[in-house]
């Protein structure tokens, strides 16, 4: 058996360390796509979304003004204390009312006609909702008119409320250092039962009365931010997914804090498993898990799977450094291209720039990897077990990880939800890329 | 069908052994520091020419190294209503020399997969050999091990095929884990995860804390540690002390999916609905059978269900349940009737808030309940204190009551007994 030898760095560490010295300490990224407030104008109307199995699913959704209808609806990004105004115009088919509920907020309405839960926009008409964003956090909004059908059809979205005193250079999810982060991502989880959408598209909602689809709910598409994998990993706003503008491709560097804003927008509970490390759940439903004002997230807890409950949101902080792995993540000392140092001047045990765990610096890679012919390769495999390294792979293999990042699957651990109808893989799944210091992101 | 499967298995096995269908380049290669004869067990002493240990210490032996050798392949288990079920799974081939691993590993799939028990601080070398699917010679599936919940994981040893490498038939991939965090984890194959996990490539995995190895008499914030005391976590105060521990893995199979796999039919991902709820790979009343179940005849004598879920303790003892859920279709609730459940750990971490200064312990978030709800990929540590519990038989069962069944058989499924003497 010929064993794979480890050599040939394509991204020399010297260069990446130099680059990282230049790039480090730049402003954090606010990567959640959305529209700024505090005034919003939405239109409820119909459209189609695409699924990666080649399917096209009819849906009802919210559009930003007279823009394209989208799934999920536009993400509102507002500031704590804002007086938020949302005017909804109803362009839904089938002569039905439309509305929006804002769980977690105290809402007043203007115009429209009274509905069971809230005031509604009649067909062709409008209604205006006003509320004060009193608390920072992650929230949902969704239809309050026949929500058992309209939410399933796609009338849902998310709201991000920035805390008072928010500074985009040193962002926090809440007014406490425990909620600080470097990267933030929204994971709006939802699902669809395609039988129901097909019936509504061709027979209208009244036809549901002769079925049990609403009570015997049996979804077969599962979404993060309105896309099924692998579309979750495409760029935001790609032109071939015009009604699904939001992506879900988390990226970070070692030592950074990544804020997950997980929103249970559908009907089912999802165990959202993030590979790579534990995260710390710091807030639920827009409230920091604190025992009193100013204590910080002292009631927070660590998980490797986040229970996402319908109608709830969870904010969690994910960090990764590779601490304690037991081998040098930047290369094997026997490798001629192994040329990096671990410089810890602040005494936290980590390299001051790369966040390498210095106690493992210089420890050899512990095993020999099998020969190429004994292996099946993943598209995100760089060819090397080391961070920031690439190695030759057989033709057609790899290629999705050009900077040699470490890649981790983030997905629903109800694994049935990792398919697009009968096709695996897909569904509620995406990948986190931990890029080496110096590599560009996004 | 049963007879047919049995003959097919025999034929397929004979074909594989005689025909040498193993690719020429592939090789079983165990990597285990201190192991001198390739059986994946470190040898403390050098070996004599006849293979027996000598009295000379092996200089490469390191007590901090642990090794294991898993096969990945297929096999059968018995369901509690008497039928046998085709499955994919991991088998334990630790202790078997490299040149015999293929023949011993074929049809060795166990459900749940062999339990992995480690100690905090271990360096763990896990050898995984893909022995192929005897009943599905049309499949060339690679396999992996995903240590679910491993903190600060690397990509290469995370077992996600999309992000790393997976092992082809007839070859071995060795995973390395520096085990720095105690807790209740789980493991499974991540290749075509929906399929391979529904088919049964799932097992218990837990790590015992360093606090167990403290010197006797050590004062833990008022709790005096004694030799042999065991804890779920490094709690610093003895609050996770227990006398007996039981891994309880929630799982369930969809028989239609397994039947379709066995008969080489399209797999019903969209229609997946589990009808055999189980604890540790068995439905009640098989859950309370001590030791192993008699294997189905398709398995040709190979034992495939070794983990009993019968929970036994003496009155006054504390029982640690290491509960994990690896089913792929839904959430399940497990309830304890008559004995309160104290939840002390969640997702392989002590259930405690963060330390405000790195020294002072965080706020205890333990809670007492009589039921816990877990989705796939979640784990909980529960302590049952039997101090005030009358001797007798108690039940641990799912309150998703329609899952107290074995397919069409009523009253069985996801339930086991807690017997207090």
Interface residues (C-beta under 8 A of the other chain):
Chain A: X1 X178 X220 X269 X270 X271 X273 X275 X276 X277 X278 X280 X291 X296 X297 X298 X299 X300 X301 X302 X303 X304 X305 X307 X320 X321 X322 X323 X324 X325 X326 X327 X329 X366 X367 X368 X369 X370 X371 X373 X374 X375 X376 X377 X378 X379 X380 X381 X385 X406 X407 X408 X409 X413 X414 X415 X416 X418 X419 X421 X422 X423 X424 X425 X431
Chain B: X23 X25 X26 X27 X29 X31 X123 X125 X142 X146 X148 X149 X151 X152 X153 X154 X155 X156 X158 X160 X161 X162 X163 X164 X165 X166 X167 X168 X170 X171 X172 X173 X174 X175 X176 X177 X178 X180 X190 X192 X193 X194 X195 X197 X198 X266 X267 X268 X269 X270 X272 X328 X329 X330 X331 X346 X347 X348 X349 X351 X352 X353 X354 X356 X362 X363 X365 X374 X375 X376 X377 X378
